[in-house]
């Protein structure tokens, strides 16, 4: 075991769906944002993927919680326990950290002061001694490779689990910001509702998530890479008898249409507020799509066709915020947009 300095540094993307931790520029934890607690003692039973295995399958003695909703902390105690457990995963990898942790954490740009305080407090209670916050669209821009301090306008649309963050960035700051609490979780809920109404079958949140991954799409006509139909098993919502339903991507594109239209409207609102010189830069550079929602088939093409500006799906969009927080961690003394 090597010798480490007194202060250890971690970068964290504390997401509604997944939490990612970087140490020394490398992703060391990439786990679902889920924690399982004993209902009587409140003792932590599992975090991350082990806790997700229990999700929607637990008994009355266990609480399985997603502590973050809409990008912010919904259960303070559960979030603290989850963060403790995830940080322990880093330590168990042959590294022994001192109690002093310096952390940079990505947060939604639309978070209130109370919500930001909750993130700081959770991080401090989980062992953080020097905690910095960075807005997720700024972290996304860093993760994409944008020079955020240049005198040039760039727009990022980060579609996470709980929020869609839209920001115009120039000279190391966010010029225009639009954060809407509609993203991947809303897509999942849309699919659950659609399967119930259209096919009379009850599907869990996890099953709806699998449908989204296998046949999720933003266009009813995909020019290439169209997925095969996905077979869904579940109980009939009236008779409770088992059903088998085949779902195609065209159906899912139809059921997600209204939610995607809300993202289009939010992007348009941000563009309307953008100063003309920065708007010209955005038209020239295009708009960058990050976050898990960017993986929805045909989304970049749909937005490009609707808004007449080129949308670029980032390479490895799921980890853009995490990589950006890692870059911010290395440049804490340089970046003035980090919040304490």
PLY file of the C-alpha trace (Angstrom):
ply
format ascii 1.0
element vertex 340
property float x
property float y
property float z
element edge 339
property int vertex1
property int vertex2
end_header
0.00 0.00 0.00
1.40 3.31 -1.06
1.76 6.45 1.00
-0.89 9.13 0.48
-0.96 12.76 1.52
-3.22 13.91 4.33
-5.85 15.35 1.98
-7.38 13.01 -0.60
-9.31 14.32 -3.60
-12.50 12.93 -5.13
-14.69 14.22 -7.95
-18.33 13.12 -7.82
-21.24 13.24 -10.24
-24.11 12.83 -7.75
-26.83 11.89 -10.20
-30.49 10.98 -9.84
-29.93 7.66 -11.61
-26.20 6.97 -11.13
-23.36 8.28 -9.00
-19.85 8.32 -10.44
-16.66 8.97 -8.45
-13.26 9.81 -9.92
-9.91 9.59 -8.16
-6.63 10.54 -9.82
-8.54 11.22 -13.04
-9.96 7.70 -13.24
-13.51 6.46 -12.68
-13.30 4.25 -9.59
-17.04 4.02 -8.77
-19.95 3.95 -11.22
-23.04 2.77 -9.35
-26.82 3.31 -9.32
-27.94 6.01 -6.87
-29.78 3.56 -4.63
-29.43 2.60 -0.97
-31.09 -0.16 1.07
-31.75 0.48 4.77
-33.07 -1.68 7.59
-36.50 -0.25 8.40
-36.12 -0.68 12.18
-32.47 0.20 12.83
-31.84 2.45 9.77
-28.62 0.49 9.26
-27.26 0.51 5.71
-27.69 -2.91 4.11
-26.44 -2.19 0.59
-25.63 0.66 -1.78
-25.30 0.96 -5.54
-25.89 -2.06 -7.75
-26.45 -4.42 -4.79
-29.20 -2.13 -3.51
-30.71 -1.82 -6.99
-31.09 -5.60 -7.14
-33.48 -5.18 -4.17
-35.39 -2.28 -5.75
-39.10 -3.09 -6.17
-38.39 -6.57 -4.75
-37.88 -5.89 -1.01
-39.99 -6.93 1.97
-41.47 -4.84 4.79
-38.27 -5.00 6.85
-36.20 -3.21 4.21
-36.44 0.27 2.68
-34.85 0.62 -0.75
-34.54 4.29 -1.62
-33.43 6.47 -4.49
-32.32 9.45 -2.36
-32.28 11.91 -5.27
-35.34 13.02 -7.21
-35.41 15.62 -9.96
-31.67 16.07 -9.55
-31.79 17.11 -5.89
-31.75 15.34 -2.53
-35.18 14.05 -1.52
-33.99 12.00 1.50
-31.10 13.61 3.36
-30.24 10.66 5.64
-30.42 8.10 2.82
-28.23 10.27 0.59
-25.61 10.61 3.32
-25.55 6.84 3.88
-25.32 6.19 0.15
-22.40 8.60 -0.23
-20.62 7.00 2.73
-21.06 3.56 1.18
-19.82 4.65 -2.24
-16.77 6.39 -0.77
-15.99 3.18 1.15
-15.94 1.35 -2.20
-13.06 3.60 -3.25
-11.22 2.90 -0.01
-11.68 -0.85 -0.36
-9.79 -0.79 -3.66
-6.45 -0.98 -1.85
-6.42 2.72 -0.96
-6.49 4.02 2.56
-7.79 7.56 2.80
-7.38 9.87 5.72
-10.59 11.39 7.11
-9.85 14.61 5.22
-11.45 14.58 1.76
-11.47 17.37 -0.78
-14.45 16.93 -3.09
-15.94 18.54 -6.20
-19.58 17.59 -6.77
-21.78 18.28 -9.80
-25.18 19.83 -9.02
-28.14 20.98 -11.18
-27.88 24.58 -12.34
-31.49 25.16 -11.27
-30.91 24.04 -7.67
-31.98 26.45 -4.93
-29.69 27.59 -2.11
-31.45 25.16 0.22
-30.85 22.29 -2.21
-27.18 23.26 -2.63
-26.81 23.39 1.15
-28.27 19.89 1.39
-25.63 18.55 -1.02
-22.82 20.26 0.94
-24.13 18.95 4.26
-24.49 15.39 2.93
-20.94 15.48 1.55
-19.54 16.85 4.82
-21.39 14.26 6.90
-20.05 11.55 4.58
-16.46 12.63 5.29
-15.85 15.66 3.05
-13.83 18.42 4.71
-13.35 20.75 1.74
-16.41 20.60 -0.56
-16.79 22.48 -3.84
-19.85 22.45 -6.10
-19.98 22.86 -9.87
-23.08 23.28 -11.99
-23.65 20.23 -14.18
-23.80 22.01 -17.57
-20.42 23.63 -16.83
-19.04 20.21 -15.85
-20.55 18.73 -19.03
-18.85 21.38 -21.15
-15.49 20.61 -19.51
-16.10 16.89 -20.03
-16.87 17.40 -23.72
-13.60 19.28 -24.12
-14.94 22.81 -24.58
-12.68 25.68 -23.59
-15.18 27.23 -21.18
-13.01 30.31 -20.57
-12.80 31.31 -24.24
-14.67 34.45 -25.42
-17.00 32.25 -27.44
-20.53 30.95 -27.00
-21.15 27.23 -26.54
-24.40 25.53 -25.63
-24.71 22.27 -23.72
-27.89 20.24 -23.20
-27.37 17.69 -20.42
-30.28 15.21 -20.14
-29.83 13.33 -16.89
-32.13 11.19 -14.80
-34.03 13.94 -13.00
-33.26 17.19 -14.83
-32.39 18.52 -18.24
-29.78 21.26 -17.93
-29.46 23.74 -20.78
-26.77 26.40 -20.64
-24.92 28.87 -22.82
-21.33 29.21 -21.61
-18.77 31.92 -22.35
-15.73 33.39 -20.55
-15.89 30.89 -17.68
-19.51 31.55 -16.76
-23.08 30.55 -17.58
-24.67 33.35 -19.61
-28.08 31.74 -20.14
-29.44 28.89 -18.08
-32.61 26.82 -18.29
-33.07 23.84 -15.97
-36.23 21.76 -16.26
-37.16 18.89 -13.99
-37.99 16.55 -16.83
-35.53 13.95 -18.09
-34.84 10.21 -18.03
-37.16 9.45 -15.10
-40.01 11.18 -16.95
-39.30 9.06 -20.04
-39.52 5.96 -17.85
-42.84 7.10 -16.35
-44.17 7.81 -19.86
-43.37 4.23 -20.87
-45.06 2.79 -17.78
-48.19 4.83 -18.48
-48.18 3.90 -22.17
-47.86 0.16 -21.49
-50.76 0.37 -19.05
-53.05 2.35 -21.37
-52.15 0.79 -24.71
-51.42 -2.83 -23.79
-53.21 -3.23 -20.43
-50.01 -4.59 -18.90
-48.45 -3.44 -15.63
-44.70 -2.87 -15.84
-42.33 -1.91 -13.07
-40.02 1.08 -13.15
-37.11 -1.28 -13.82
-38.92 -2.96 -16.73
-39.81 0.43 -18.21
-36.13 1.35 -17.95
-35.19 -1.81 -19.85
-37.76 -0.99 -22.56
-36.23 2.50 -22.85
-32.73 1.04 -23.25
-33.70 -1.62 -25.78
-36.21 0.24 -28.00
-36.17 3.85 -26.79
-36.23 6.34 -29.67
-37.02 9.97 -30.43
-38.03 9.35 -34.06
-40.66 7.01 -35.50
-38.46 6.52 -38.57
-34.86 5.69 -37.78
-32.72 5.75 -40.92
-30.20 3.30 -39.43
-29.58 1.11 -36.39
-33.29 0.49 -35.83
-33.63 -1.93 -32.86
-35.61 -5.13 -33.01
-38.86 -5.45 -31.11
-38.53 -6.06 -27.38
-40.62 -8.71 -25.59
-42.21 -7.50 -22.35
-43.67 -9.82 -19.71
-46.09 -8.63 -17.05
-49.52 -9.08 -15.46
-52.71 -7.92 -17.15
-53.80 -4.89 -15.12
-57.42 -6.14 -15.00
-57.23 -9.94 -14.80
-53.68 -10.26 -13.31
-53.03 -13.08 -15.78
-49.55 -13.17 -17.36
-49.08 -11.34 -20.64
-46.39 -11.23 -23.31
-46.24 -8.03 -25.38
-43.89 -7.12 -28.21
-42.94 -3.45 -28.26
-41.34 -1.63 -31.19
-39.31 1.59 -31.20
-42.03 3.46 -33.14
-44.43 3.01 -30.21
-41.89 4.31 -27.71
-41.03 7.29 -29.93
-44.75 8.13 -30.01
-45.17 7.86 -26.23
-42.07 10.01 -25.55
-43.02 12.68 -28.07
-44.56 15.19 -25.63
-41.69 14.96 -23.16
-39.09 15.44 -25.89
-41.12 18.40 -27.18
-40.69 20.00 -23.72
-36.92 19.72 -24.10
-37.18 21.35 -27.54
-39.20 24.21 -26.06
-36.69 24.69 -23.23
-33.79 24.82 -25.71
-35.69 27.39 -27.80
-36.33 29.51 -24.71
-32.60 29.49 -23.90
-31.76 30.45 -27.49
-34.24 33.32 -27.37
-32.40 34.74 -24.35
-28.95 34.31 -25.91
-27.16 37.52 -27.02
-26.76 37.69 -30.84
-22.95 37.33 -30.90
-23.09 34.20 -28.74
-26.04 32.90 -30.78
-23.89 33.16 -33.92
-21.14 31.16 -32.20
-23.65 28.45 -31.26
-24.94 28.18 -34.82
-21.33 27.79 -35.99
-20.22 25.35 -33.27
-23.44 23.39 -32.86
-25.03 22.26 -29.60
-23.62 19.42 -27.47
-25.89 16.68 -26.08
-24.72 14.92 -22.92
-26.19 12.74 -20.19
-27.97 9.40 -20.43
-30.86 10.94 -22.36
-28.48 11.74 -25.22
-28.36 7.99 -25.93
-32.02 7.99 -27.02
-31.96 6.84 -30.63
-32.50 9.63 -33.15
-32.62 12.43 -30.57
-29.73 14.39 -32.08
-31.29 14.19 -35.56
-34.73 15.19 -34.29
-33.39 18.26 -32.48
-31.20 19.20 -35.47
-34.19 19.01 -37.84
-36.52 20.91 -35.51
-34.15 23.74 -34.50
-32.01 23.95 -37.65
-28.81 23.90 -35.57
-26.46 20.93 -35.57
-26.64 18.82 -32.41
-23.57 16.74 -31.51
-24.00 13.72 -29.26
-20.93 13.68 -27.02
-18.61 10.73 -26.96
-19.53 8.68 -23.87
-22.31 11.11 -22.84
-23.02 9.25 -19.58
-19.66 10.27 -18.11
-19.31 13.86 -19.37
-20.35 15.46 -16.07
-18.10 13.10 -14.10
-15.10 13.84 -16.35
-15.82 17.55 -16.05
-15.87 17.41 -12.25
-12.54 15.61 -12.43
-11.07 18.39 -14.57
-12.47 20.99 -12.15
-10.88 19.10 -9.24
-7.46 19.38 -10.88
-7.99 23.12 -11.43
-9.65 24.16 -8.15
-7.34 27.13 -7.70
-7.85 28.26 -11.31
-11.60 28.01 -11.99
-13.55 30.87 -10.42
-16.95 29.29 -11.14
-16.55 26.62 -8.45
-18.77 27.21 -5.40
-17.89 26.58 -1.76
0 1
1 2
2 3
3 4
4 5
5 6
6 7
7 8
8 9
9 10
10 11
11 12
12 13
13 14
14 15
15 16
16 17
17 18
18 19
19 20
20 21
21 22
22 23
23 24
24 25
25 26
26 27
27 28
28 29
29 30
30 31
31 32
32 33
33 34
34 35
35 36
36 37
37 38
38 39
39 40
40 41
41 42
42 43
43 44
44 45
45 46
46 47
47 48
48 49
49 50
50 51
51 52
52 53
53 54
54 55
55 56
56 57
57 58
58 59
59 60
60 61
61 62
62 63
63 64
64 65
65 66
66 67
67 68
68 69
69 70
70 71
71 72
72 73
73 74
74 75
75 76
76 77
77 78
78 79
79 80
80 81
81 82
82 83
83 84
84 85
85 86
86 87
87 88
88 89
89 90
90 91
91 92
92 93
93 94
94 95
95 96
96 97
97 98
98 99
99 100
100 101
101 102
102 103
103 104
104 105
105 106
106 107
107 108
108 109
109 110
110 111
111 112
112 113
113 114
114 115
115 116
116 117
117 118
118 119
119 120
120 121
121 122
122 123
123 124
124 125
125 126
126 127
127 128
128 129
129 130
130 131
131 132
132 133
133 134
134 135
135 136
136 137
137 138
138 139
139 140
140 141
141 142
142 143
143 144
144 145
145 146
146 147
147 148
148 149
149 150
150 151
151 152
152 153
153 154
154 155
155 156
156 157
157 158
158 159
159 160
160 161
161 162
162 163
163 164
164 165
165 166
166 167
167 168
168 169
169 170
170 171
171 172
172 173
173 174
174 175
175 176
176 177
177 178
178 179
179 180
180 181
181 182
182 183
183 184
184 185
185 186
186 187
187 188
188 189
189 190
190 191
191 192
192 193
193 194
194 195
195 196
196 197
197 198
198 199
199 200
200 201
201 202
202 203
203 204
204 205
205 206
206 207
207 208
208 209
209 210
210 211
211 212
212 213
213 214
214 215
215 216
216 217
217 218
218 219
219 220
220 221
221 222
222 223
223 224
224 225
225 226
226 227
227 228
228 229
229 230
230 231
231 232
232 233
233 234
234 235
235 236
236 237
237 238
238 239
239 240
240 241
241 242
242 243
243 244
244 245
245 246
246 247
247 248
248 249
249 250
250 251
251 252
252 253
253 254
254 255
255 256
256 257
257 258
258 259
259 260
260 261
261 262
262 263
263 264
264 265
265 266
266 267
267 268
268 269
269 270
270 271
271 272
272 273
273 274
274 275
275 276
276 277
277 278
278 279
279 280
280 281
281 282
282 283
283 284
284 285
285 286
286 287
287 288
288 289
289 290
290 291
291 292
292 293
293 294
294 295
295 296
296 297
297 298
298 299
299 300
300 301
301 302
302 303
303 304
304 305
305 306
306 307
307 308
308 309
309 310
310 311
311 312
312 313
313 314
314 315
315 316
316 317
317 318
318 319
319 320
320 321
321 322
322 323
323 324
324 325
325 326
326 327
327 328
328 329
329 330
330 331
331 332
332 333
333 334
334 335
335 336
336 337
337 338
338 339
